[in-house]
Amino acid sequence: MRLPFSLFVGLRYTRAKRRDHFISFISLISMIGIALGVMVLITVMSVMNGFERELRDRILGMAPHVLVSGVGSNIEDWQALEEVVLQNPNVIGASPYIQSETMFQHLGSDQFGVVQGVLPEKIGEVTIVKDHMRNGSFDSLADGSFNIILGASLARSLGANVGDKVTSLFLKETRMSIAGIQPRAKRFTVAGIFETKSEADKGMAFVHLNDLAKILRVTDGVSALQLKTQDVMRVHEVSTSLTEQLDYNYFVTNWTRQHQTLFNAIEMEKKIMFILLTFIIAVAAFNIVTSLVMLVNEKQADIAILRTLGASPGSILRIFMTSGIINGLIGTGAGVILGILLALNLPDIINWIEMTFEMSVFPKNVYFVNFLPTELIWDDVYKIALSAFGISVLATLYPSWKASRTQPAEALRYE
């Protein structure tokens, strides 16, 4: 197949040996620079996506996606409300709960936290807590047992293990005694410890719904109904549809009221990181400008001959653009391949480093996520590749334009 004239000559210039080897060296450096920039950008974006995924799974795995509560009162017939909300195709689970702030006491240690009364058979539909039991079983929360499940950090602070007795002081519930008004106290038996590696581990505990209702003297239903949705990032749409579905008789809120700032910060950090690392590619693209300017100066006589043979300024422009674009294309392609390979294998590389040098890159007692997660999103790869290729194309414009402005008589005067 015959190639277009500009493409044919441009490819010949790219493959031909240069009289000045420094030009070839600059071209090689430009390709390596673009490849490194693309590789680093893909890897960093994959790590950022991995951290966002871990935070989303752990924080939102314990927080209800959507919360439906009564307007000024508890929900009396939560079973009927559950049937209604589950008719929404975006809702995949529902669980009732009663919640109260409390002060945990054990062996002289005090720790403030929250105790939540739940149904063991329902809580697994909306949170990940049943899948992250470190000791004991969540099913041990039987009605009337007054057992309690503690978060790992909370249990560690109290020095409590499975089988120990933990006292809870319910600050909003008081009773009269000889000493005066005192908070209502109740002793629970620790039946299990969960560890989700999230904030819930530090101050949350679970008891059976009916046990907490008896302690708090709640006789008019549950505090709220917590829901799990199909897509955690589309809770605004679900909240709006549920509000309309329930005829505005209930107060519907979602996780964004509490955690939206965190995820907005992560998203902003990703955008800033993308912009900053794109400058690495832009710096490498300057080498394309340099190599093409030097190539144009070297090929002045060839350009003049081509012009006298009838080549138009546009053809000369496309010839040198072809040469520069090939360098950008090779660098971008190599960077994409290396970036994908590094992003997919980075956790294994970090594990190998930790095992080989007997060190911990992310100590458990310091970092919330104690490993290096990665998530390769192909849309990011496409955006990075197109950005790098676009910058490479822009870098060829000025040298190619300068070549197209070459006057044959001036170029051949001293030849």
MARTIMI-314137 format. One record per residue (C-alpha): residue in one letter; y negated, z, x negated. Coordinates in steps of 0.5 Angstrom, whole numbers, plus 500, padded with zeros to 3 digits. Layout:
REM residues N
AYZX;...
END
This chain:
REM residues 415
M500500500;R493498497;L488504497;P481503498;F477501492;S473508492;L479512492;F483508487;V478508482;G477515483;L484517482;R484513476;Y478517473;T482524475;R488522471;A485518465;K484522459;R477524457;R474522451;D470529451;H476534452;F471539454;I470536461;S478536462;F477544460;I472545465;S475541471;L482545469;I477552470;S474550476;M481549479;I484555477;G478559479;I478556486;A486558486;L484565484;G479566489;V483563495;M489567493;V485574492;L482572499;I488571503;T491577500;V485582501;M485579508;S492581509;V492588507;M486589511;N490586517;G496591515;F491597515;E488595522;R495594524;E498601522;L492605525;R492601531;D500603532;R499610530;I492612533;L493608539;G501609539;M499616541;A493615545;P493613552;H491605553;V488607560;L487613563;V486614571;S484621573;G481623580;V474624581;G472631581;S479633582;N486633580;I491627582;E495630588;D500625589;W501622582;Q508618584;A504614589;L499612584;E504610579;E507605584;V500602585;V498601578;L505599576;Q504593581;N498591576;P502586571;N498588565;V501595566;I508597563;G508604563;A505610566;S506618565;P502624568;Y500630564;I496636565;Q492638558;S489644556;E485647550;T489653546;M489657540;F496657537;Q498664533;H504665529;L505670523;G498671523;S496664522;D491661528;Q490654529;F486651535;G489645538;V491642545;V497643549;Q499637554;G504638559;V508632560;L515629563;P520628558;E523622561;K516619562;I512620556;G516615552;E513610556;V506611554;T506614547;I511613541;V512621540;K519621542;D521615537;H518620531;M521626532;R522630525;N526636528;G529637535;S529633541;F524632546;D529632551;S529640550;L523640554;A526643560;D523645567;G522653566;S525653559;F518654556;N519650550;I514647546;I514641541;L509641535;G505636531;A508636524;S501638521;L500643526;A507646525;R506647517;S499650518;L502655523;G508656518;A513655524;N520651525;V524650530;G527656533;D520660532;K516663537;V509661538;T504664542;S498660545;L492663548;F489659553;L481660553;K479657559;E484662563;T483669563;R486675566;M483683566;S486688562;I484695560;A481692554;G477687559;I477680560;Q482677555;P485669555;R491668558;A497668553;K504665553;R510665548;F513658547;T520657543;V519651538;A524646540;G522640536;I517637531;F514630531;E510626526;T507620527;K502620521;S496620525;E491625528;A495628533;D500631528;K494636526;G493639533;M497637539;A503640542;F507638548;V510642553;H514641560;L509639566;N511644570;D511650565;L504648564;A502648571;K505655572;I501658566;L494654568;R496656576;V495648577;T498647584;D494641586;G497635582;V496633575;S490632571;A491624570;L495619569;Q496615562;L498608562;K500603557;T498596557;Q501589555;D495588550;V492594547;M486590545;R484587552;V484594556;H477593558;E480587563;V485592565;S480597567;T476593571;S482590575;L485597576;T478600578;E478594583;Q485595585;L484602587;D478601591;Y473605586;N477612588;Y479614581;F475614575;V479609570;T477609562;N480607556;W481608549;T475605547;R471610549;Q474615543;H476610538;Q472603538;T467605533;L473606528;F476599530;N469596530;A468599523;I474595520;E473589523;M466589520;E469591513;K473585514;K468580515;I464583510;M470582505;F471575507;I463573506;L463577499;L470574496;T468567499;F463567493;I468567488;I470561491;A463558491;V462561483;A468557482;A466551485;F460551480;N465548475;I466542479;V459541479;T459542472;S465537470;L462532475;V455532472;M459531465;L463526467;V458522470;N454522464;E460520460;K462514465;Q454511465;A457505462;D463504467;I458505473;A453500470;I459495470;L462497477;R454496480;T454489476;L460487479;G458488486;A460496487;S455499492;P451505491;G456508497;S462506493;I460510487;L458516491;R465516494;I469515487;F466521484;M467525490;T474523490;S475526483;G471532485;I475533492;I482532488;N480538484;G478542490;L484540494;I489542488;G485549487;T485550494;G493548495;A495552489;G491558492;V494558499;I501558496;L500563491;G496568496;I502567501;L507569496;L503575494;A501577501;L508577503;N511580497;L505585495;P509592499;D515590494;I511589488;I507596489;N514599490;W517596484;I511599480;E511606483;M519606481;T518603474;F512607472;E514614476;M507614480;S505614487;V499609488;F498612495;P500620495;K502622502;N498628501;V491624500;Y492618504;F493617512;V497611510;N501612504;F503605503;L500598502;P501595509;T500587509;E500582515;L499575514;I495572520;W495564519;D489563523;D486567517;V489562512;Y487556515;K480559515;I480561508;A483554506;L478550510;S472554507;A474553500;F475546501;G469545505;I465549499;S469544494;V466538498;L459540498;A460541490;T461534489;L455531493;Y449532488;P453529482;S456524486;W449522489;K446522482;A452517479;S450513485;R443512483;T444510476;Q441503474;P445498471;A440496466;E438503464;A445505463;L447499459;R440498454;Y443502449;E451500449;
END
